[in-house]
Amino acid sequence: MIDWKKISENYAYRGWRHMIQRRFEMPDGRHADFDIIGINTFVTIAAFSKEREAIMVRQFRPGPEMILTSFPEGLVDPRESPEMAARRELKEETGFEAGHITLLKEVRSAYTTERQVILLASDCHKVGQQKLDATEFIQVFTLPLPDFRKLLLKAEDTSFVNVDAGYLALDRLGWL
């Protein structure tokens, strides 16, 4: 593959997420501009209890302006590893702790700077209450394995955002 060369980079907006405009020289010598969303590394925690229940969260998301269902997720703080962030976010968002944390996959997106680290949290058990940030209003619930598998396959349900993490976790656990 012929390399692309970055010509320039400018921040159009700086906030919790950034909007970055990048200009590249393409392999054929022409220049093209791209709008990139800047965001830091975040973890997706595919969490399952000892009883083979998926630990899920529901919360309003301002992008699609609707309530979405997901595994717990959160940004990795500058001084922590993805595993540390996964343990922290799982406990903060759900009140659960994991017996084991296993890296499943790292994923990149085409037009963002984000790095999504998908981890499996197995043998989870409830240890306390949620400790949410001021802008988080999260409902925690569990789904028995058969119901979780149905959720993954339900084509008309567009509210579950972590289908990839769900399949990776079930494959690693040998539950596909």
MARVEXTI-135952 format. One record per atom (N, C-alpha, C, CB): x, y, z; chain; residue number from 1; residue in three letters. Coordinates in steps of 0.001 Angstrom, whole numbers. Glycine has a CB too. Layout:
N
        X        Y        Z  chain    n  res
        X        Y        Z      A  NUM  ALA
...
END
This chain:
176
        X        Y        Z  chain    n  res
      845    -1180        0      A    1  MET
        0        0        0      A    1  MET
      889     1241        0      A    1  MET
     -961       -1     1222      A    1  MET
      571     2162     -863      A    2  ILE
     1334     3406     -939      A    2  ILE
      918     4323      202      A    2  ILE
     1124     4105    -2308      A    2  ILE
     1902     4953      825      A    3  ASP
     1634     5815     1978      A    3  ASP
      915     7096     1587      A    3  ASP
     2928     6156     2684      A    3  ASP
       81     7544     2505      A    4  TRP
     -539     8854     2427      A    4  TRP
      315     9800     3261      A    4  TRP
    -2032     8824     2926      A    4  TRP
      388    11060     2862      A    5  LYS
     1191    12034     3592      A    5  LYS
      268    13119     4152      A    5  LYS
     2289    12655     2672      A    5  LYS
      341    13333     5472      A    6  LYS
     -454    14402     6078      A    6  LYS
      216    15729     5789      A    6  LYS
     -618    14189     7610      A    6  LYS
     -572    16654     5214      A    7  ILE
      -74    17978     4843      A    7  ILE
     -338    18981     5964      A    7  ILE
     -730    18456     3531      A    7  ILE
    -1545    18921     6551      A    8  SER
    -1881    19870     7602      A    8  SER
    -2953    19293     8514      A    8  SER
    -2348    21199     7000      A    8  SER
    -3058    19923     9693      A    9  GLU
    -4075    19535    10668      A    9  GLU
    -4479    20783    11436      A    9  GLU
    -3551    18414    11637      A    9  GLU
    -5791    21056    11475      A   10  ASN
    -6313    22212    12195      A   10  ASN
    -7520    21790    13011      A   10  ASN
    -6684    23356    11221      A   10  ASN
    -7606    22361    14212      A   11  TYR
    -8755    22091    15080      A   11  TYR
    -9849    23108    14763      A   11  TYR
    -8352    22153    16598      A   11  TYR
   -10992    22611    14289      A   12  ALA
   -12135    23475    14020      A   12  ALA
   -12926    23711    15304      A   12  ALA
   -13041    22860    12932      A   12  ALA
   -12852    22752    16224      A   13  TYR
   -13567    22841    17486      A   13  TYR
   -12831    21988    18512      A   13  TYR
   -15051    22384    17331      A   13  TYR
   -12715    22523    19733      A   14  ARG
   -12144    21769    20855      A   14  ARG
   -13172    21714    21967      A   14  ARG
   -10811    22412    21361      A   14  ARG
   -13467    20504    22427      A   15  GLY
   -14414    20291    23503      A   15  GLY
   -14169    18917    24091      A   15  GLY
   -15872    20434    23008      A   15  GLY
   -15232    18313    24624      A   16  TRP
   -15077    16951    25138      A   16  TRP
   -14640    16039    24002      A   16  TRP
   -16400    16437    25781      A   16  TRP
   -15185    16292    22828      A   17  ARG
   -14707    15713    21574      A   17  ARG
   -14236    16882    20734      A   17  ARG
   -15829    14863    20831      A   17  ARG
   -13313    16627    19826      A   18  HIS
   -12784    17677    18961      A   18  HIS
   -13200    17410    17520      A   18  HIS
   -11243    17765    19077      A   18  HIS
   -13251    18466    16735      A   19  MET
   -13415    18320    15294      A   19  MET
   -12111    18792    14664      A   19  MET
   -14663    19136    14751      A   19  MET
   -11476    17885    13958      A   20  ILE
   -10163    18142    13371      A   20  ILE
   -10295    18092    11856      A   20  ILE
    -9101    17110    13875      A   20  ILE
    -9704    19059    11181      A   21  GLN
    -9659    19046     9722      A   21  GLN
    -8243    18670     9307      A   21  GLN
   -10084    20434     9117      A   21  GLN
    -8133    17569     8571      A   22  ARG
    -6821    17095     8111      A   22  ARG
    -6779    17083     6589      A   22  ARG
    -6515    15679     8671      A   22  ARG
    -5654    17532     6069      A   23  ARG
    -5419    17492     4620      A   23  ARG
    -4308    16478     4360      A   23  ARG
    -5037    18918     4051      A   23  ARG
    -4567    15597     3403      A   24  PHE
    -3608    14557     3029      A   24  PHE
    -3248    14661     1559      A   24  PHE
    -4172    13167     3335      A   24  PHE
    -2015    14268     1270      A   25  GLU
    -1632    14013     -116      A   25  GLU
    -1874    12532     -345      A   25  GLU
     -120    14421     -412      A   25  GLU
    -2709    12239    -1324      A   26  MET
    -3069    10848    -1611      A   26  MET
    -1993    10203    -2479      A   26  MET
    -4450    10769    -2312      A   26  MET
    -2034     8887    -2628      A   27  PRO
     -995     8193    -3403      A   27  PRO
     -834     8690    -4836      A   27  PRO
    -1295     6736    -3435      A   27  PRO
    -1909     9276    -5407      A   28  ASP
    -1806     9775    -6785      A   28  ASP
    -1329    11229    -6851      A   28  ASP
    -3153     9652    -7481      A   28  ASP
     -986    11826    -5690      A   29  GLY
     -462    13181    -5647      A   29  GLY
    -1498    14269    -5409      A   29  GLY
      236    13462    -6902      A   29  GLY
    -2776    13957    -5540      A   30  ARG
    -3819    14950    -5273      A   30  ARG
    -3984    15144    -3773      A   30  ARG
    -5160    14524    -5911      A   30  ARG
    -4545    16292    -3375      A   31  HIS
    -4805    16595    -1974      A   31  HIS
    -6291    16431    -1690      A   31  HIS
    -4334    18027    -1619      A   31  HIS
    -6607    15977     -470      A   32  ALA
    -8001    15822      -49      A   32  ALA
    -8113    16207     1421      A   32  ALA
    -8506    14359     -281      A   32  ALA
    -9250    16832     1774      A   33  ASP
    -9530    17239     3143      A   33  ASP
   -10506    16265     3786      A   33  ASP
   -10091    18670     3182      A   33  ASP
   -10285    15991     5081      A   34  PHE
   -11139    15066     5824      A   34  PHE
   -11483    15670     7179      A   34  PHE
   -10446    13687     6000      A   34  PHE
   -12744    15521     7582      A   35  ASP
   -13193    15923     8913      A   35  ASP
   -13077    14725     9836      A   35  ASP
   -14656    16467     8885      A   35  ASP
   -12342    14892    10939      A   36  ILE
   -12048    13811    11871      A   36  ILE
   -12579    14184    13248      A   36  ILE
   -10525    13520    11927      A   36  ILE
   -13258    13259    13899      A   37  ILE
   -13697    13462    15277      A   37  ILE
   -12571    12996    16192      A   37  ILE
   -15038    12692    15578      A   37  ILE
   -12134    13879    17061      A   38  GLY
   -11058    13553    17997      A   38  GLY
   -11631    13131    19342      A   38  GLY
   -10112    14751    18174      A   38  GLY
   -11288    11939    19755      A   39  ILE
   -11710    11431    21062      A   39  ILE
   -10640    10457    21550      A   39  ILE
   -13125    10734    20986      A   39  ILE
   -10560    10297    22836      A   40  ASN
    -9539     9439    23438      A   40  ASN
    -9954     7972    23454      A   40  ASN
    -9243     9900    24852      A   40  ASN
    -9070     7143    23961      A   41  THR
    -9312     5710    24093      A   41  THR
   -10445     5453    25079      A   41  THR
    -8032     4982    24545      A   41  THR
   -11329     4518    24717      A   42  PHE
   -12392     4126    25643      A   42  PHE
   -12512     2613    25679      A   42  PHE
   -13739     4763    25240      A   42  PHE
   -13094     2124    26766      A   43  VAL
   -13287      691    26948      A   43  VAL
   -14769      335    26819      A   43  VAL
   -12741      241    28318      A   43  VAL
   -15006     -825    26259      A   44  THR
   -16318    -1469    26266      A   44  THR
   -16147    -2741    27071      A   44  THR
   -16859    -1762    24799      A   44  THR
   -16968    -2906    28104      A   45  ILE
   -16807    -4032    29023      A   45  ILE
   -17946    -5014    28811      A   45  ILE
   -16765    -3552    30499      A   45  ILE
   -17676    -6095    28085      A   46  ALA
   -18661    -7163    27889      A   46  ALA
   -18690    -7964    29178      A   46  ALA
   -18310    -8079    26639      A   46  ALA
   -19660    -7641    30031      A   47  ALA
   -19681    -8166    31397      A   47  ALA
   -20729    -9263    31556      A   47  ALA
   -19950    -7038    32394      A   47  ALA
   -20314   -10348    32212      A   48  PHE
   -21195   -11489    32458      A   48  PHE
   -21028   -11967    33892      A   48  PHE
   -20901   -12638    31466      A   48  PHE
   -22153   -12275    34516      A   49  SER
   -22144   -12760    35898      A   49  SER
   -21781   -14243    35938      A   49  SER
   -23518   -12526    36567      A   49  SER
   -21543   -14736    37143      A   50  LYS
   -21286   -16166    37351      A   50  LYS
   -22476   -17008    36919      A   50  LYS
   -20958   -16443    38820      A   50  LYS
   -23664   -16381    36921      A   51  GLU
   -24896   -17084    36552      A   51  GLU
   -25186   -17014    35051      A   51  GLU
   -26068   -16506    37322      A   51  GLU
   -24203   -16594    34259      A   52  ARG
   -24320   -16484    32802      A   52  ARG
   -25359   -15448    32385      A   52  ARG
   -24678   -17837    32204      A   52  ARG
   -25354   -14325    33074      A   53  GLU
   -26215   -13210    32715      A   53  GLU
   -25346   -12063    32197      A   53  GLU
   -27076   -12755    33931      A   53  GLU
   -25805   -11437    31105      A   54  ALA
   -25130   -10248    30586      A   54  ALA
   -25501    -9066    31481      A   54  ALA
   -25523    -9972    29087      A   54  ALA
   -24506    -8271    31838      A   55  ILE
   -24731    -7077    32657      A   55  ILE
   -24755    -5889    31698      A   55  ILE
   -23612    -6903    33779      A   55  ILE
   -25929    -5269    31605      A   56  MET
   -26176    -4257    30591      A   56  MET
   -26570    -2934    31236      A   56  MET
   -27265    -4724    29623      A   56  MET
   -26503    -1869    30443      A   57  VAL
   -26960     -556    30889      A   57  VAL
   -27831       78    29802      A   57  VAL
   -25751      364    31233      A   57  VAL
   -28767      903    30259      A   58  ARG
   -29590     1715    29366      A   58  ARG
   -29390     3168    29763      A   58  ARG
   -31109     1303    29436      A   58  ARG
   -29206     4018    28734      A   59  GLN
   -29084     5440    29013      A   59  GLN
   -29406     6255    27769      A   59  GLN
   -27676     5772    29519      A   59  GLN
   -29874     7474    28000      A   60  PHE
   -30148     8393    26905      A   60  PHE
   -28830     8801    26268      A   60  PHE
   -30935     9637    27400      A   60  PHE
   -28812     8821    24926      A   61  ARG
   -27627     9261    24200      A   61  ARG
   -28015    10439    23310      A   61  ARG
   -27015     8095    23355      A   61  ARG
   -27307    11573    23451      A   62  PRO
   -27715    12785    22752      A   62  PRO
   -27522    12751    21236      A   62  PRO
   -26966    13931    23303      A   62  PRO
   -26619    11929    20718      A   63  GLY
   -26438    11857    19263      A   63  GLY
   -27712    11402    18558      A   63  GLY
   -25292    10907    18919      A   63  GLY
   -28158    10173    18833      A   64  PRO
   -29398     9702    18194      A   64  PRO
   -30668    10191    18901      A   64  PRO
   -29404     8187    18151      A   64  PRO
   -30500    10872    20034      A   65  GLU
   -31614    11373    20832      A   65  GLU
   -32584    10257    21214      A   65  GLU
   -32354    12464    20070      A   65  GLU
   -31997     9200    21777      A   66  MET
   -32808     8067    22211      A   66  MET
   -32082     7280    23287      A   66  MET
   -33150     7156    21024      A   66  MET
   -32826     6421    23947      A   67  ILE
   -32227     5539    24944      A   67  ILE
   -31606     4354    24221      A   67  ILE
   -33283     5065    25996      A   67  ILE
   -30346     4101    24519      A   68  LEU
   -29618     2986    23920      A   68  LEU
   -29241     1986    25001      A   68  LEU
   -28357     3483    23175      A   68  LEU
   -29112      745    24587      A   69  THR
   -28669     -346    25456      A   69  THR
   -27236     -681    25077      A   69  THR
   -29604    -1609    25329      A   69  THR
   -26415     -895    26094      A   70  SER
   -25020    -1236    25818      A   70  SER
   -24435    -1997    26994      A   70  SER
   -24188       33    25529      A   70  SER
   -23228    -2485    26785      A   71  PHE
   -22399    -2899    27899      A   71  PHE
   -21875    -1618    28549      A   71  PHE
   -21222    -3852    27435      A   71  PHE
   -21391    -1676    29774      A   72  PRO
   -20760     -494    30371      A   72  PRO
   -19572      -46    29512      A   72  PRO
   -20297     -793    31826      A   72  PRO
   -19396     1269    29412      A   73  GLU
   -18309     1838    28619      A   73  GLU
   -17791     3089    29307      A   73  GLU
   -18777     2161    27177      A   73  GLU
   -16576     3489    28971      A   74  GLY
   -16046     4724    29513      A   74  GLY
   -14645     5015    29011      A   74  GLY
   -16050     4671    31013      A   74  GLY
   -14254     6270    29165      A   75  LEU
   -12924     6702    28739      A   75  LEU
   -11846     6151    29658      A   75  LEU
   -12847     8225    28698      A   75  LEU
   -10692     5897    29075      A   76  VAL
    -9512     5479    29837      A   76  VAL
    -8805     6743    30304      A   76  VAL
    -8550     4566    28976      A   76  VAL
    -8637     6894    31604      A   77  ASP
    -7927     8051    32150      A   77  ASP
    -6448     7975    31759      A   77  ASP
    -8083     8116    33700      A   77  ASP
    -5779     9123    31673      A   78  PRO
    -4384     9144    31196      A   78  PRO
    -3423     8227    31948      A   78  PRO
    -3865    10530    31276      A   78  PRO
    -3647     8005    33235      A   79  ARG
    -2684     7224    34021      A   79  ARG
    -3154     5805    34312      A   79  ARG
    -2401     7927    35321      A   79  ARG
    -4126     5303    33550      A   80  GLU
    -4601     3947    33817      A   80  GLU
    -4556     3104    32549      A   80  GLU
    -6028     3977    34385      A   80  GLU
    -4454     1808    32754      A   81  SER
    -4486      866    31644      A   81  SER
    -5940      608    31267      A   81  SER
    -3758     -463    32010      A   81  SER
    -6195       57    30072      A   82  PRO
    -7566     -300    29723      A   82  PRO
    -8204    -1257    30742      A   82  PRO
    -7593     -929    28341      A   82  PRO
    -7428    -2207    31267      A   83  GLU
    -7980    -3129    32273      A   83  GLU
    -8392    -2376    33542      A   83  GLU
    -6948    -4227    32623      A   83  GLU
    -7566    -1438    33984      A   84  MET
    -7913     -645    35166      A   84  MET
    -9176      172    34904      A   84  MET
    -6743      287    35560      A   84  MET
    -9260      768    33713      A   85  ALA
   -10448     1550    33351      A   85  ALA
   -11685      669    33317      A   85  ALA
   -10253     2234    31991      A   85  ALA
   -11543     -543    32793      A   86  ALA
   -12681    -1472    32727      A   86  ALA
   -13181    -1805    34127      A   86  ALA
   -12285    -2768    31982      A   86  ALA
   -12281    -2103    35026      A   87  ARG
   -12683    -2413    36409      A   87  ARG
   -13373    -1206    37060      A   87  ARG
   -11448    -2839    37252      A   87  ARG
   -12803      -24    36859      A   88  ARG
   -13366     1193    37444      A   88  ARG
   -14747     1500    36866      A   88  ARG
   -12424     2379    37211      A   88  ARG
   -14858     1492    35539      A   89  GLU
   -16132     1825    34885      A   89  GLU
   -17216      805    35223      A   89  GLU
   -15946     1902    33363      A   89  GLU
   -16867     -473    35258      A   90  LEU
   -17849    -1508    35593      A   90  LEU
   -18424    -1257    36983      A   90  LEU
   -17209    -2915    35521      A   90  LEU
   -17555     -969    37932      A   91  LYS
   -18009     -736    39305      A   91  LYS
   -18804      562    39421      A   91  LYS
   -16815     -701    40257      A   91  LYS
   -18319     1645    38775      A   92  GLU
   -19007     2934    38851      A   92  GLU
   -20398     2876    38210      A   92  GLU
   -18168     4015    38174      A   92  GLU
   -20478     2267    37020      A   93  GLU
   -21742     2291    36274      A   93  GLU
   -22746     1247    36734      A   93  GLU
   -21470     2094    34820      A   93  GLU
   -22258      131    37299      A   94  THR
   -23180     -974    37599      A   94  THR
   -23148    -1449    39047      A   94  THR
   -22873    -2127    36712      A   94  THR
   -22077    -1173    39777      A   95  GLY
   -21928    -1718    41125      A   95  GLY
   -21409    -3149    41133      A   95  GLY
   -23246    -1661    41845      A   95  GLY
   -20968    -3652    39972      A   96  PHE
   -20424    -5009    39860      A   96  PHE
   -18907    -4969    39810      A   96  PHE
   -20977    -5720    38611      A   96  PHE
   -18280    -6044    40281      A   97  GLU
   -16842    -6273    40108      A   97  GLU
   -16654    -7544    39312      A   97  GLU
   -16106    -6363    41480      A   97  GLU
   -15560    -7585    38542      A   98  ALA
   -15253    -8747    37708      A   98  ALA
   -14267    -9662    38415      A   98  ALA
   -14689    -8306    36349      A   98  ALA
   -14502   -10964    38275      A   99  GLY
   -13519   -11925    38748      A   99  GLY
   -12301   -11943    37844      A   99  GLY
   -14130   -13316    38832      A   99  GLY
   -12550   -11796    36535      A  100  HIS
   -11475   -11828    35536      A  100  HIS
   -11757   -10795    34449      A  100  HIS
   -11334   -13249    34914      A  100  HIS
   -10695   -10164    33959      A  101  ILE
   -10779    -9242    32822      A  101  ILE
    -9850    -9770    31742      A  101  ILE
   -10398    -7766    33234      A  101  ILE
   -10367    -9889    30522      A  102  THR
    -9601   -10415    29395      A  102  THR
    -9746    -9485    28196      A  102  THR
   -10065   -11848    29033      A  102  THR
    -8643    -9124    27569      A  103  LEU
    -8683    -8328    26345      A  103  LEU
    -9280    -9174    25221      A  103  LEU
    -7257    -7817    25962      A  103  LEU
   -10279    -8625    24531      A  104  LEU
   -10872    -9308    23384      A  104  LEU
   -10385    -8722    22064      A  104  LEU
   -12390    -9229    23455      A  104  LEU
   -10370    -7391    21957      A  105  LYS
    -9985    -6774    20680      A  105  LYS
    -9845    -5270    20849      A  105  LYS
   -11022    -7096    19576      A  105  LYS
    -8984    -4669    20035      A  106  GLU
    -8910    -3224    19910      A  106  GLU
    -9439    -2857    18537      A  106  GLU
    -7453    -2700    20121      A  106  GLU
   -10263    -1810    18483      A  107  VAL
   -10928    -1435    17243      A  107  VAL
   -10667       39    16956      A  107  VAL
   -12447    -1718    17323      A  107  VAL
   -10417      347    15708      A  108  ARG
   -10257     1729    15243      A  108  ARG
   -11414     2075    14310      A  108  ARG
    -8883     1928    14521      A  108  ARG
   -11727     3367    14229      A  109  SER
   -12764     3845    13324      A  109  SER
   -12132     4663    12213      A  109  SER
   -13817     4679    14081      A  109  SER
   -12794     4721    11073      A  110  ALA
   -12231     5360     9890      A  110  ALA
   -12052     6869    10023      A  110  ALA
   -13098     5074     8719      A  110  ALA
   -12983     7555    10652      A  111  TYR
   -12941     9012    10685      A  111  TYR
   -12939     9574    12100      A  111  TYR
   -14110     9571     9927      A  111  TYR
   -12282     8854    13016      A  112  THR
   -12093     9342    14380      A  112  THR
   -10675     8978    14819      A  112  THR
   -13168     8737    15362      A  112  THR
   -10248     9580    15919      A  113  THR
    -8960     9216    16499      A  113  THR
    -9129     8185    17601      A  113  THR
    -8252    10451    17042      A  113  THR
   -10386     7773    17838      A  114  GLU
   -10666     6882    18965      A  114  GLU
   -10038     5507    18800      A  114  GLU
   -12154     6733    19144      A  114  GLU
    -9786     4918    19944      A  115  ARG
    -9361     3522    20027      A  115  ARG
   -10305     2879    21024      A  115  ARG
    -7828     3368    20462      A  115  ARG
   -11113     1940    20549      A  116  GLN
   -12037     1210    21419      A  116  GLN
   -11351      -87    21830      A  116  GLN
   -13416      928    20699      A  116  GLN
   -11263     -296    23134      A  117  VAL
   -10679    -1521    23660      A  117  VAL
   -11826    -2344    24246      A  117  VAL
    -9560    -1221    24741      A  117  VAL
   -12078    -3492    23640      A  118  ILE
   -13163    -4361    24081      A  118  ILE
   -12583    -5415    25010      A  118  ILE
   -13894    -5022    22869      A  118  ILE
   -13137    -5463    26227      A  119  LEU
   -12667    -6406    27235      A  119  LEU
   -13823    -7268    27715      A  119  LEU
   -12017    -5665    28420      A  119  LEU
   -13510    -8488    28088      A  120  LEU
   -14472    -9398    28690      A  120  LEU
   -14294    -9346    30198      A  120  LEU
   -14297   -10852    28151      A  120  LEU
   -15398    -9075    30898      A  121  ALA
   -15409    -9132    32366      A  121  ALA
   -16250   -10349    32733      A  121  ALA
   -15990    -7789    33022      A  121  ALA
   -15607   -11375    33267      A  122  SER
   -16323   -12613    33593      A  122  SER
   -16364   -12820    35104      A  122  SER
   -15657   -13827    32904      A  122  SER
   -17255   -13719    35515      A  123  ASP
   -17448   -14021    36941      A  123  ASP
   -17743   -12758    37750      A  123  ASP
   -16208   -14720    37506      A  123  ASP
   -18604   -11885    37183      A  124  CYS
   -18946   -10631    37860      A  124  CYS
   -19940   -10879    38990      A  124  CYS
   -19525    -9618    36858      A  124  CYS
   -19815   -10065    40024      A  125  HIS
   -20724   -10151    41161      A  125  HIS
   -20974    -8746    41699      A  125  HIS
   -20147   -11078    42273      A  125  HIS
   -22167    -8546    42246      A  126  LYS
   -22579    -7241    42764      A  126  LYS
   -21845    -6957    44075      A  126  LYS
   -24121    -7190    42977      A  126  LYS
   -21255    -5748    44175      A  127  VAL
   -20526    -5375    45387      A  127  VAL
   -20995    -4064    45989      A  127  VAL
   -19063    -5284    45092      A  127  VAL
   -21824    -3325    45273      A  128  GLY
   -22249    -2035    45805      A  128  GLY
   -23203    -1327    44870      A  128  GLY
   -21051    -1157    46071      A  128  GLY
   -23336      -37    45094      A  129  GLN
   -24222      801    44306      A  129  GLN
   -23439     1530    43219      A  129  GLN
   -24953     1806    45206      A  129  GLN
   -24164     2064    42253      A  130  GLN
   -23558     2878    41207      A  130  GLN
   -22945     4137    41815      A  130  GLN
   -24600     3247    40129      A  130  GLN
   -21904     4635    41167      A  131  LYS
   -21290     5917    41518      A  131  LYS
   -21131     6696    40213      A  131  LYS
   -19893     5725    42264      A  131  LYS
   -22217     7342    39803      A  132  LEU
   -22289     7950    38480      A  132  LEU
   -21767     9381    38464      A  132  LEU
   -23710     7925    37982      A  132  LEU
   -21298     9791    37275      A  133  ASP
   -20930    11189    37054      A  133  ASP
   -22208    12028    37024      A  133  ASP
   -20113    11358    35724      A  133  ASP
   -22051    13339    37123      A  134  ALA
   -23198    14249    37201      A  134  ALA
   -24109    14176    35977      A  134  ALA
   -22712    15666    37375      A  134  ALA
   -23567    13804    34816      A  135  THR
   -24383    13752    33590      A  135  THR
   -24831    12341    33234      A  135  THR
   -23607    14334    32430      A  135  THR
   -24573    11378    34109      A  136  GLU
   -24963     9989    33837      A  136  GLU
   -26246     9630    34580      A  136  GLU
   -23833     9022    34236      A  136  GLU
   -27187     9087    33854      A  137  PHE
   -28432     8572    34399      A  137  PHE
   -28603     7186    33778      A  137  PHE
   -29674     9534    34091      A  137  PHE
   -28108     6170    34456      A  138  ILE
   -27960     4837    33884      A  138  ILE
   -28831     3837    34626      A  138  ILE
   -26494     4394    33920      A  138  ILE
   -29578     3060    33853      A  139  GLN
   -30352     1945    34401      A  139  GLN
   -29557      673    34138      A  139  GLN
   -31798     1865    33765      A  139  GLN
   -29295      -90    35187      A  140  VAL
   -28568    -1357    35074      A  140  VAL
   -29577    -2494    35063      A  140  VAL
   -27543    -1532    36242      A  140  VAL
   -29323    -3482    34220      A  141  PHE
   -30162    -4680    34216      A  141  PHE
   -29330    -5854    33735      A  141  PHE
   -31421    -4488    33320      A  141  PHE
   -29812    -7046    34007      A  142  THR
   -29130    -8261    33543      A  142  THR
   -30053    -9024    32604      A  142  THR
   -28701    -9162    34744      A  142  THR
   -29442    -9722    31681      A  143  LEU
   -30180   -10564    30739      A  143  LEU
   -29635   -11985    30826      A  143  LEU
   -30072   -10011    29278      A  143  LEU
   -30493   -12975    31068      A  144  PRO
   -30035   -14362    31005      A  144  PRO
   -29462   -14647    29615      A  144  PRO
   -31197   -15345    31333      A  144  PRO
   -28519   -15542    29531      A  145  LEU
   -27821   -15835    28283      A  145  LEU
   -28767   -16067    27106      A  145  LEU
   -26945   -17042    28466      A  145  LEU
   -29827   -16877    27218      A  146  PRO
   -30715   -17065    26058      A  146  PRO
   -31350   -15755    25580      A  146  PRO
   -31814   -18060    26405      A  146  PRO
   -31722   -14877    26498      A  147  ASP
   -32308   -13589    26119      A  147  ASP
   -31275   -12664    25486      A  147  ASP
   -32930   -12913    27338      A  147  ASP
   -30039   -12716    25985      A  148  PHE
   -28972   -11906    25402      A  148  PHE
   -28695   -12357    23967      A  148  PHE
   -27685   -12001    26257      A  148  PHE
   -28680   -13655    23743      A  149  ARG
   -28459   -14175    22383      A  149  ARG
   -29574   -13713    21445      A  149  ARG
   -28380   -15725    22396      A  149  ARG
   -30813   -13689    21932      A  150  LYS
   -31935   -13193    21125      A  150  LYS
   -31753   -11718    20785      A  150  LYS
   -33265   -13401    21866      A  150  LYS
   -31285   -10929    21766      A  151  LEU
   -31038    -9507    21530      A  151  LEU
   -30020    -9315    20404      A  151  LEU
   -30542    -8826    22821      A  151  LEU
   -28960   -10103    20417      A  152  LEU
   -27934    -9995    19373      A  152  LEU
   -28512   -10260    17986      A  152  LEU
   -26792   -10970    19651      A  152  LEU
   -29456   -11185    17891      A  153  LEU
   -29992   -11618    16601      A  153  LEU
   -31208   -10839    16130      A  153  LEU
   -30343   -13053    16672      A  153  LEU
   -31795   -10030    16983      A  154  LYS
   -33036    -9328    16658      A  154  LYS
   -32744    -8169    15697      A  154  LYS
   -33727    -8806    17951      A  154  LYS
   -32983    -8400    14413      A  155  ALA
   -32619    -7442    13365      A  155  ALA
   -33305    -6094    13517      A  155  ALA
   -32949    -8015    12017      A  155  ALA
   -34543    -6091    13969      A  156  GLU
   -35284    -4826    14055      A  156  GLU
   -34922    -3988    15275      A  156  GLU
   -36759    -5106    14073      A  156  GLU
   -34165    -4531    16217      A  157  ASP
   -33758    -3776    17406      A  157  ASP
   -32484    -2997    17088      A  157  ASP
   -33536    -4727    18630      A  157  ASP
   -32610    -1678    17021      A  158  THR
   -31448     -833    16723      A  158  THR
   -30895     -156    17969      A  158  THR
   -31819      222    15694      A  158  THR
   -31369     -547    19147      A  159  SER
   -30951      142    20369      A  159  SER
   -29705     -454    21014      A  159  SER
   -32071      125    21358      A  159  SER
   -29317    -1685    20655      A  160  PHE
   -28125    -2297    21267      A  160  PHE
   -26901    -1943    20432      A  160  PHE
   -28282    -3852    21382      A  160  PHE
   -25931    -1278    21056      A  161  VAL
   -24813     -717    20298      A  161  VAL
   -23536    -1551    20307      A  161  VAL
   -24503      623    20825      A  161  VAL
   -23501    -2656    21054      A  162  ASN
   -22260    -3424    21200      A  162  ASN
   -22367    -4844    20653      A  162  ASN
   -21863    -3478    22654      A  162  ASN
   -22968    -4994    19482      A  163  VAL
   -23131    -6322    18887      A  163  VAL
   -21774    -6996    18712      A  163  VAL
   -23859    -6224    17528      A  163  VAL
   -20784    -6244    18251      A  164  ASP
   -19451    -6808    18055      A  164  ASP
   -18868    -7349    19355      A  164  ASP
   -18519    -5761    17470      A  164  ASP
   -18957    -6566    20418      A  165  ALA
   -18438    -6999    21714      A  165  ALA
   -19197    -8219    22227      A  165  ALA
   -18525    -5856    22735      A  165  ALA
   -20504    -8258    21982      A  166  GLY
   -21313    -9403    22408      A  166  GLY
   -20852   -10693    21765      A  166  GLY
   -22771    -9169    22083      A  166  GLY
   -20652   -10656    20451      A  167  TYR
   -20209   -11876    19755      A  167  TYR
   -18784   -12265    20144      A  167  TYR
   -20294   -11681    18238      A  167  TYR
   -17896   -11284    20284      A  168  LEU
   -16526   -11597    20711      A  168  LEU
   -16519   -12263    22082      A  168  LEU
   -15668   -10323    20742      A  168  LEU
   -17344   -11745    22996      A  169  ALA
   -17402   -12298    24352      A  169  ALA
   -17960   -13715    24346      A  169  ALA
   -18257   -11405    25257      A  169  ALA
   -19069   -13910    23632      A  170  LEU
   -19663   -15257    23591      A  170  LEU
   -18710   -16262    22960      A  170  LEU
   -20988   -15237    22812      A  170  LEU
   -17982   -15837    21937      A  171  ASP
   -17012   -16727    21307      A  171  ASP
   -15906   -17097    22303      A  171  ASP
   -16406   -16062    20046      A  171  ASP
   -15360   -16106    23015      A  172  ARG
   -14277   -16366    23981      A  172  ARG
   -14760   -17268    25103      A  172  ARG
   -13740   -15047    24565      A  172  ARG
   -16012   -17069    25541      A  173  LEU
   -16552   -17884    26626      A  173  LEU
   -16992   -19278    26169      A  173  LEU
   -17719   -17170    27261      A  173  LEU
   -17017   -19505    24864      A  174  GLY
   -17475   -20793    24330      A  174  GLY
   -18986   -20959    24417      A  174  GLY
   -16800   -21930    25069      A  174  GLY
   -19720   -19822    24383      A  175  TRP
   -21171   -19849    24545      A  175  TRP
   -21913   -19573    23237      A  175  TRP
   -21589   -18837    25590      A  175  TRP
   -21200   -19545    22124      A  176  LEU
   -21891   -19347    20844      A  176  LEU
   -22602   -20635    20496      A  176  LEU
   -20899   -18929    19704      A  176  LEU
END
